[in-house]
Amino acid sequence: MKRILLIGLVVAAAGIGAVALGGKKAPPAAPAAAARHDVVAPGLVVPKGEVVELGFEIVGRVAEVLVDEGDQVVAGQTIIRLDSALARASLAKAEALLAAAKARRDMLLAGSRADEVRAARAEAVAARALATERGLSRGRAEKLRDADAVADAVVDSERGQADAATARAQAAEASYALVRAGARVEQKREAIAQVAAAEAEVLSAQAYLDKHEIRAPRAGVILRRFVEPGELVTVTPPTLALTMADTSSLEVRAEVDESDIARVAVGQVGYATCEAFGSRRFPGRVVRLTGELGHKKVRNDDPRARLDTRVREVKFVLDEAPPLPLGLRMEVHIDEGSAPTASIR
């Protein structure tokens, strides 16, 4: 009873004090500043650039698979080979034909050797000497015939031998002239063209041989492999051999709801989280925004999530390259108040 009485006296005293102050009310407290909220968007972990799908352009049987899933490769590294015995034989044949064509071309362009020229000249001189001798013998036979010393048959024989010797001398001199002059211009051009054709055959055979290998187009990690040694690959339909991607820099492709697109700009910072890593935050920044809205692609387990809403894709690059698996679902938290910087391309 005494405690109730005491409380009443305190309340009464407070009322009297308020009256004494002129009956004025205490000023209301200032309203709290509106809390700023991050833009939250679902996304998927993707590599820098697109995932590359690799396959063969020809039909063949797999001879070697030199990589496995998860292996790091460098640009130009051979990762799969087909059986190339026939292709290597075709290349060797083309190279042999090229060597023969080059030899013939070089021979024609170089002209006749000095020994060949001297031999042809000697044959021409000998043929001319024999023709002279046969001519003199024919003249003697004709004089003897006029004196009725020899028969006409002997004269005819000498005349025939003389004419034959003259013809052989003319042929030898013509051959000497050809040897000294070398090959005709048309023959040289033909030889040069044959070399060019043979070189093209070598390039074609080499290109066909190269198609029996798959080389890494750039550095990256092998994500999946779909063929084994001994397996037959086809082109109709094409056989997918493996997939790879550059995982040295990871990014999250997030989908910002249409109602929040005005709050997101290039250069804003934030962080990404995922259920697998608990409360750990992966810092990053917005580096690109798509120029159009699209349909939602990232699905989560929230039954209340709307699937018919339109979204804008945001490229959110992580500051580090944590060992996150590609395709991991994450939530990107973008700080609306962070100052945007220049667009990063």
C-alpha positions as CSV (number, residue, x, y, z in Angstrom):
1,M,0.0,0.0,0.0
2,K,2.9,2.3,0.8
3,R,4.5,1.5,-2.6
4,I,1.4,2.5,-4.5
5,L,1.1,5.7,-2.6
6,L,4.8,6.5,-3.4
7,I,4.3,6.0,-7.1
8,G,1.3,8.2,-7.1
9,L,3.2,11.0,-5.5
10,V,6.0,10.7,-8.1
11,V,3.5,10.9,-10.9
12,A,1.8,14.0,-9.3
13,A,5.2,15.7,-8.9
14,A,6.0,15.1,-12.5
15,G,2.7,16.7,-13.6
16,I,3.3,19.7,-11.4
17,G,6.8,20.1,-13.0
18,A,5.4,20.0,-16.4
19,V,2.9,22.8,-15.5
20,A,5.7,24.8,-14.0
21,L,7.5,24.6,-17.3
22,G,4.7,26.4,-19.0
23,G,2.8,23.3,-20.2
24,K,5.1,22.8,-23.2
25,K,5.5,19.3,-24.7
26,A,8.9,17.7,-25.2
27,P,10.1,17.9,-28.9
28,P,9.6,14.7,-30.9
29,A,12.7,12.6,-31.7
30,A,14.1,13.0,-35.2
31,P,13.1,10.2,-37.5
32,A,15.8,7.6,-38.2
33,A,17.4,7.7,-41.7
34,A,16.0,5.2,-44.1
35,A,18.1,2.1,-44.2
36,R,19.9,1.5,-47.5
37,H,19.4,-2.1,-48.9
38,D,21.7,-4.0,-51.3
39,V,20.4,-5.2,-54.6
40,V,20.3,-9.0,-54.3
41,A,20.3,-11.1,-57.5
42,P,20.7,-14.8,-58.1
43,G,23.4,-15.9,-60.4
44,L,25.7,-18.7,-61.6
45,V,29.5,-19.1,-61.5
46,V,30.8,-19.0,-65.1
47,P,34.4,-18.9,-66.5
48,K,36.0,-15.9,-68.1
49,G,34.7,-16.2,-71.7
50,E,32.5,-19.0,-72.9
51,V,32.9,-22.7,-72.4
52,V,34.6,-24.1,-75.5
53,E,33.2,-27.3,-77.1
54,L,35.8,-29.2,-79.1
55,G,35.4,-32.0,-81.7
56,F,36.9,-33.4,-84.9
57,E,36.2,-32.3,-88.5
58,I,36.8,-35.7,-90.0
59,V,35.8,-39.3,-89.3
60,G,38.3,-41.4,-87.5
61,R,39.2,-43.7,-84.6
62,V,40.6,-42.2,-81.4
63,A,44.2,-43.3,-80.9
64,E,45.2,-41.3,-77.8
65,V,43.4,-39.1,-75.2
66,L,46.2,-37.1,-73.5
67,V,44.2,-35.2,-70.9
68,D,41.7,-35.9,-68.2
69,E,38.9,-33.9,-66.6
70,G,40.4,-31.2,-64.4
71,D,43.7,-31.0,-66.2
72,Q,45.2,-27.6,-66.9
73,V,46.3,-27.1,-70.5
74,V,48.1,-24.4,-72.4
75,A,47.3,-22.9,-75.8
76,G,48.4,-25.2,-78.6
77,Q,48.8,-28.3,-76.5
78,T,47.7,-31.6,-78.2
79,I,45.0,-33.2,-76.2
80,I,43.4,-35.9,-78.5
81,R,44.8,-37.8,-81.5
82,L,43.1,-39.9,-84.1
83,D,44.8,-42.8,-85.9
84,S,46.7,-41.0,-88.7
85,A,48.7,-43.7,-90.5
86,L,47.0,-43.1,-93.9
87,A,47.3,-39.3,-93.5
88,R,51.0,-39.6,-92.7
89,A,51.6,-41.8,-95.7
90,S,49.8,-39.3,-98.0
91,L,52.0,-36.5,-96.6
92,A,55.2,-38.5,-97.3
93,K,54.1,-39.2,-100.9
94,A,53.3,-35.5,-101.5
95,E,56.7,-34.5,-100.1
96,A,58.5,-37.0,-102.4
97,L,56.7,-35.7,-105.4
98,L,57.6,-32.1,-104.4
99,A,61.2,-33.1,-104.2
100,A,61.1,-34.6,-107.7
101,A,59.4,-31.5,-109.1
102,K,62.0,-29.2,-107.5
103,A,64.9,-31.3,-108.9
104,R,63.5,-31.1,-112.4
105,R,62.9,-27.4,-112.1
106,D,66.4,-26.7,-110.8
107,M,67.8,-28.8,-113.7
108,L,66.0,-26.8,-116.3
109,L,66.7,-23.5,-114.8
110,A,70.4,-24.3,-114.4
111,G,70.8,-25.3,-118.0
112,S,73.3,-27.8,-119.4
113,R,76.5,-28.7,-117.6
114,A,79.8,-27.8,-119.2
115,D,80.6,-31.5,-119.8
116,E,77.4,-32.0,-121.6
117,V,78.1,-28.9,-123.8
118,R,81.6,-30.2,-124.7
119,A,80.3,-33.7,-125.5
120,A,77.6,-32.3,-127.8
121,R,80.2,-30.1,-129.5
122,A,82.5,-33.1,-130.0
123,E,79.7,-35.2,-131.5
124,A,78.8,-32.3,-133.9
125,V,82.4,-31.9,-135.0
126,A,82.8,-35.7,-135.6
127,A,79.6,-35.9,-137.5
128,R,80.6,-33.0,-139.7
129,A,84.0,-34.6,-140.4
130,L,82.3,-37.8,-141.4
131,A,80.0,-35.9,-143.7
132,T,82.9,-34.2,-145.3
133,E,84.7,-37.5,-145.9
134,R,81.6,-39.1,-147.4
135,G,81.2,-36.1,-149.7
136,L,84.7,-36.5,-151.0
137,S,84.2,-40.2,-151.5
138,R,81.0,-39.6,-153.5
139,G,82.9,-37.1,-155.7
140,R,85.6,-39.6,-156.5
141,A,83.0,-42.2,-157.3
142,E,81.2,-39.9,-159.7
143,K,84.5,-39.1,-161.5
144,L,85.3,-42.8,-161.9
145,R,81.8,-43.4,-163.2
146,D,82.3,-40.7,-165.9
147,A,85.5,-42.7,-166.9
148,D,83.5,-45.9,-166.9
149,A,85.7,-47.2,-164.1
150,V,82.9,-48.0,-161.6
151,A,79.4,-49.0,-161.9
152,D,76.4,-46.7,-161.3
153,A,75.5,-48.8,-158.2
154,V,78.7,-47.9,-156.5
155,V,78.1,-44.2,-157.2
156,D,74.6,-44.5,-155.9
157,S,75.8,-46.2,-152.7
158,E,78.4,-43.4,-152.1
159,R,75.8,-40.7,-152.7
160,G,73.5,-42.3,-150.1
161,Q,76.2,-42.6,-147.5
162,A,77.2,-39.0,-148.1
163,D,73.7,-37.7,-147.7
164,A,73.2,-39.8,-144.5
165,A,76.4,-38.4,-143.0
166,T,75.3,-34.9,-143.9
167,A,72.0,-35.4,-142.2
168,R,73.7,-36.9,-139.1
169,A,76.0,-33.9,-139.0
170,Q,73.1,-31.5,-139.1
171,A,71.3,-33.3,-136.3
172,A,74.4,-33.3,-134.2
173,E,74.9,-29.6,-134.7
174,A,71.2,-28.9,-133.8
175,S,71.6,-31.0,-130.7
176,Y,74.7,-29.1,-129.8
177,A,72.8,-25.8,-130.2
178,L,70.0,-27.0,-128.0
179,V,72.4,-28.2,-125.3
180,R,74.2,-24.9,-125.3
181,A,70.9,-22.9,-125.3
182,G,69.3,-24.9,-122.4
183,A,65.6,-25.6,-121.9
184,R,62.9,-23.6,-123.6
185,V,61.1,-20.9,-121.7
186,E,57.9,-22.8,-121.8
187,Q,59.6,-25.9,-120.2
188,K,60.9,-23.7,-117.4
189,R,57.5,-22.2,-116.7
190,E,56.0,-25.7,-116.8
191,A,58.6,-26.9,-114.2
192,I,57.9,-24.0,-112.0
193,A,54.1,-24.6,-112.1
194,Q,54.7,-28.3,-111.3
195,V,56.6,-27.3,-108.2
196,A,53.8,-24.9,-107.1
197,A,51.2,-27.7,-107.6
198,A,53.4,-30.2,-105.6
199,E,53.7,-27.6,-102.8
200,A,50.0,-27.2,-102.7
201,E,49.6,-31.0,-102.4
202,V,52.0,-31.0,-99.4
203,L,50.0,-28.2,-97.7
204,S,46.8,-30.1,-98.3
205,A,48.2,-33.4,-97.0
206,Q,49.6,-31.5,-93.9
207,A,46.3,-29.9,-93.3
208,Y,44.5,-33.2,-93.5
209,L,47.0,-34.7,-91.0
210,D,46.5,-31.8,-88.6
211,K,42.8,-32.5,-88.5
212,H,43.7,-35.8,-86.8
213,E,44.6,-33.8,-83.7
214,I,42.7,-31.5,-81.3
215,R,44.8,-28.8,-79.8
216,A,43.8,-26.5,-77.0
217,P,42.7,-23.1,-78.6
218,R,43.8,-21.3,-75.4
219,A,44.9,-21.9,-71.8
220,G,42.3,-23.4,-69.5
221,V,40.9,-26.4,-67.7
222,I,39.4,-29.5,-69.2
223,L,35.8,-29.6,-67.9
224,R,34.4,-32.8,-69.4
225,R,35.7,-35.4,-71.8
226,F,33.4,-37.6,-73.8
227,V,35.6,-40.0,-75.9
228,E,37.9,-42.9,-75.1
229,P,40.7,-44.5,-77.1
230,G,39.4,-46.8,-79.8
231,E,36.1,-45.0,-80.1
232,L,34.9,-44.0,-83.6
233,V,34.1,-40.3,-84.0
234,T,31.8,-39.0,-86.7
235,V,30.8,-35.7,-88.3
236,T,27.1,-36.5,-89.0
237,P,26.1,-36.1,-86.3
238,P,29.3,-34.4,-84.9
239,T,30.9,-36.2,-82.0
240,L,31.6,-33.8,-79.1
241,A,35.1,-34.8,-77.8
242,L,35.5,-32.5,-74.7
243,T,34.7,-29.1,-73.2
244,M,37.2,-26.7,-71.7
245,A,37.2,-23.2,-70.2
246,D,39.5,-20.5,-68.8
247,T,39.0,-20.6,-65.0
248,S,41.8,-18.3,-64.1
249,S,39.2,-15.6,-63.6
250,L,35.7,-16.4,-62.4
251,E,32.6,-14.3,-62.7
252,V,29.0,-14.6,-61.6
253,R,26.3,-13.9,-64.2
254,A,23.5,-12.5,-62.1
255,E,20.0,-11.7,-63.0
256,V,18.7,-8.4,-61.6
257,D,14.9,-8.1,-61.4
258,E,13.3,-5.5,-63.7
259,S,12.2,-3.5,-60.8
260,D,15.8,-3.0,-59.5
261,I,17.7,-2.3,-62.8
262,A,17.8,1.5,-62.1
263,R,19.7,0.8,-58.9
264,V,22.6,-1.1,-60.6
265,A,25.4,0.5,-62.6
266,V,28.8,-0.5,-63.8
267,G,31.5,-0.1,-61.2
268,Q,29.4,-0.8,-58.2
269,V,31.0,-3.2,-55.7
270,G,29.5,-5.9,-53.6
271,Y,30.0,-9.6,-52.7
272,A,28.6,-13.0,-53.5
273,T,27.5,-15.7,-51.2
274,C,26.4,-19.3,-51.5
275,E,24.9,-21.9,-49.3
276,A,27.9,-24.2,-49.6
277,F,30.3,-21.7,-48.1
278,G,28.0,-20.5,-45.3
279,S,28.6,-16.9,-44.3
280,R,31.8,-16.5,-46.4
281,R,31.7,-13.5,-48.7
282,F,33.4,-13.3,-52.1
283,P,34.0,-9.6,-53.0
284,G,33.7,-8.4,-56.5
285,R,32.4,-5.6,-58.8
286,V,29.9,-5.1,-61.6
287,V,31.8,-4.8,-64.9
288,R,29.0,-5.1,-67.5
289,L,25.3,-4.8,-68.0
290,T,23.4,-6.3,-70.9
291,G,21.6,-3.9,-73.2
292,E,18.2,-5.8,-73.1
293,L,15.9,-7.5,-70.7
294,G,15.4,-11.2,-70.9
295,H,13.6,-14.1,-69.3
296,K,14.7,-15.5,-66.0
297,K,17.2,-18.4,-66.4
298,V,18.6,-19.0,-62.9
299,R,16.3,-21.1,-60.9
300,N,16.4,-21.3,-57.1
301,D,14.5,-23.5,-54.6
302,D,12.2,-20.7,-53.3
303,P,8.7,-21.7,-54.3
304,R,7.6,-18.1,-54.0
305,A,10.0,-17.0,-56.7
306,R,8.4,-15.6,-59.8
307,L,9.5,-17.3,-63.0
308,D,7.7,-15.0,-65.5
309,T,9.5,-11.8,-64.4
310,R,11.9,-10.1,-66.8
311,V,15.5,-9.6,-65.7
312,R,18.7,-7.8,-66.8
313,E,21.9,-9.9,-66.8
314,V,24.8,-8.4,-64.8
315,K,28.4,-9.5,-65.1
316,F,29.9,-9.6,-61.6
317,V,33.6,-10.3,-61.5
318,L,35.1,-11.8,-58.4
319,D,38.2,-10.0,-57.1
320,E,40.0,-13.3,-56.6
321,A,39.8,-16.7,-58.3
322,P,38.5,-19.0,-55.6
323,P,38.2,-22.7,-56.4
324,L,34.5,-22.5,-57.1
325,P,32.9,-25.1,-59.5
326,L,31.3,-23.8,-62.6
327,G,27.5,-23.6,-62.5
328,L,27.4,-23.0,-58.7
329,R,24.4,-21.0,-57.7
330,M,25.2,-17.8,-55.8
331,E,23.5,-14.7,-54.6
332,V,25.1,-11.4,-55.6
333,H,24.7,-8.5,-53.2
334,I,25.4,-5.1,-55.0
335,D,26.0,-2.1,-52.8
336,E,23.6,0.5,-54.2
337,G,25.6,3.4,-52.7
338,S,29.0,2.4,-54.1
339,A,30.3,4.9,-56.6
340,P,30.3,3.6,-60.2
341,T,33.4,3.8,-62.2
342,A,34.1,3.7,-65.9
343,S,32.7,0.8,-67.8
344,I,35.0,-2.2,-68.0
345,R,35.0,-4.1,-71.3
